[in-house]
């Protein structure tokens, strides 16, 4: 993987994690937490959404939306498990 690809993953992960933190938790999880949450969310959404028949457009905006949806799912599941 090229360095540019890794940087794009990190940026998308940070944005998606921050957005998910704003939507559900009311605050972010720190820079590293946002990046990790966003990347995990992107993996979850990349696996789950096509199986549900949901296809969000491609490109950078589509990737951010997918990763944010996945991060929201991850936060929701973590909150269920933590209770």
Secondary structure as a PSIPRED ss2 file (coil, helix, strand):
# PSIPRED VFORMAT (PSIPRED V4.0)

   1 X C   1.000  0.000  0.000
   2 X C   1.000  0.000  0.000
   3 X H   0.000  1.000  0.000
   4 X H   0.000  1.000  0.000
   5 X H   0.000  1.000  0.000
   6 X H   0.000  1.000  0.000
   7 X H   0.000  1.000  0.000
   8 X H   0.000  1.000  0.000
   9 X H   0.000  1.000  0.000
  10 X H   0.000  1.000  0.000
  11 X H   0.000  1.000  0.000
  12 X H   0.000  1.000  0.000
  13 X H   0.000  1.000  0.000
  14 X H   0.000  1.000  0.000
  15 X H   0.000  1.000  0.000
  16 X H   0.000  1.000  0.000
  17 X H   0.000  1.000  0.000
  18 X H   0.000  1.000  0.000
  19 X H   0.000  1.000  0.000
  20 X H   0.000  1.000  0.000
  21 X H   0.000  1.000  0.000
  22 X H   0.000  1.000  0.000
  23 X H   0.000  1.000  0.000
  24 X H   0.000  1.000  0.000
  25 X H   0.000  1.000  0.000
  26 X C   1.000  0.000  0.000
  27 X C   1.000  0.000  0.000
  28 X C   1.000  0.000  0.000
  29 X C   1.000  0.000  0.000
  30 X H   0.000  1.000  0.000
  31 X H   0.000  1.000  0.000
  32 X H   0.000  1.000  0.000
  33 X H   0.000  1.000  0.000
  34 X H   0.000  1.000  0.000
  35 X H   0.000  1.000  0.000
  36 X H   0.000  1.000  0.000
  37 X H   0.000  1.000  0.000
  38 X H   0.000  1.000  0.000
  39 X H   0.000  1.000  0.000
  40 X H   0.000  1.000  0.000
  41 X H   0.000  1.000  0.000
  42 X H   0.000  1.000  0.000
  43 X H   0.000  1.000  0.000
  44 X H   0.000  1.000  0.000
  45 X H   0.000  1.000  0.000
  46 X H   0.000  1.000  0.000
  47 X H   0.000  1.000  0.000
  48 X H   0.000  1.000  0.000
  49 X H   0.000  1.000  0.000
  50 X H   0.000  1.000  0.000
  51 X H   0.000  1.000  0.000
  52 X C   1.000  0.000  0.000
  53 X C   1.000  0.000  0.000
  54 X C   1.000  0.000  0.000
  55 X C   1.000  0.000  0.000
  56 X C   1.000  0.000  0.000
  57 X C   1.000  0.000  0.000
  58 X C   1.000  0.000  0.000
  59 X H   0.000  1.000  0.000
  60 X H   0.000  1.000  0.000
  61 X H   0.000  1.000  0.000
  62 X H   0.000  1.000  0.000
  63 X H   0.000  1.000  0.000
  64 X H   0.000  1.000  0.000
  65 X H   0.000  1.000  0.000
  66 X H   0.000  1.000  0.000
  67 X H   0.000  1.000  0.000
  68 X H   0.000  1.000  0.000
  69 X H   0.000  1.000  0.000
  70 X H   0.000  1.000  0.000
  71 X H   0.000  1.000  0.000
  72 X H   0.000  1.000  0.000
  73 X H   0.000  1.000  0.000
  74 X H   0.000  1.000  0.000
  75 X H   0.000  1.000  0.000
  76 X H   0.000  1.000  0.000
  77 X H   0.000  1.000  0.000
  78 X H   0.000  1.000  0.000
  79 X H   0.000  1.000  0.000
  80 X H   0.000  1.000  0.000
  81 X H   0.000  1.000  0.000
  82 X H   0.000  1.000  0.000
  83 X C   1.000  0.000  0.000
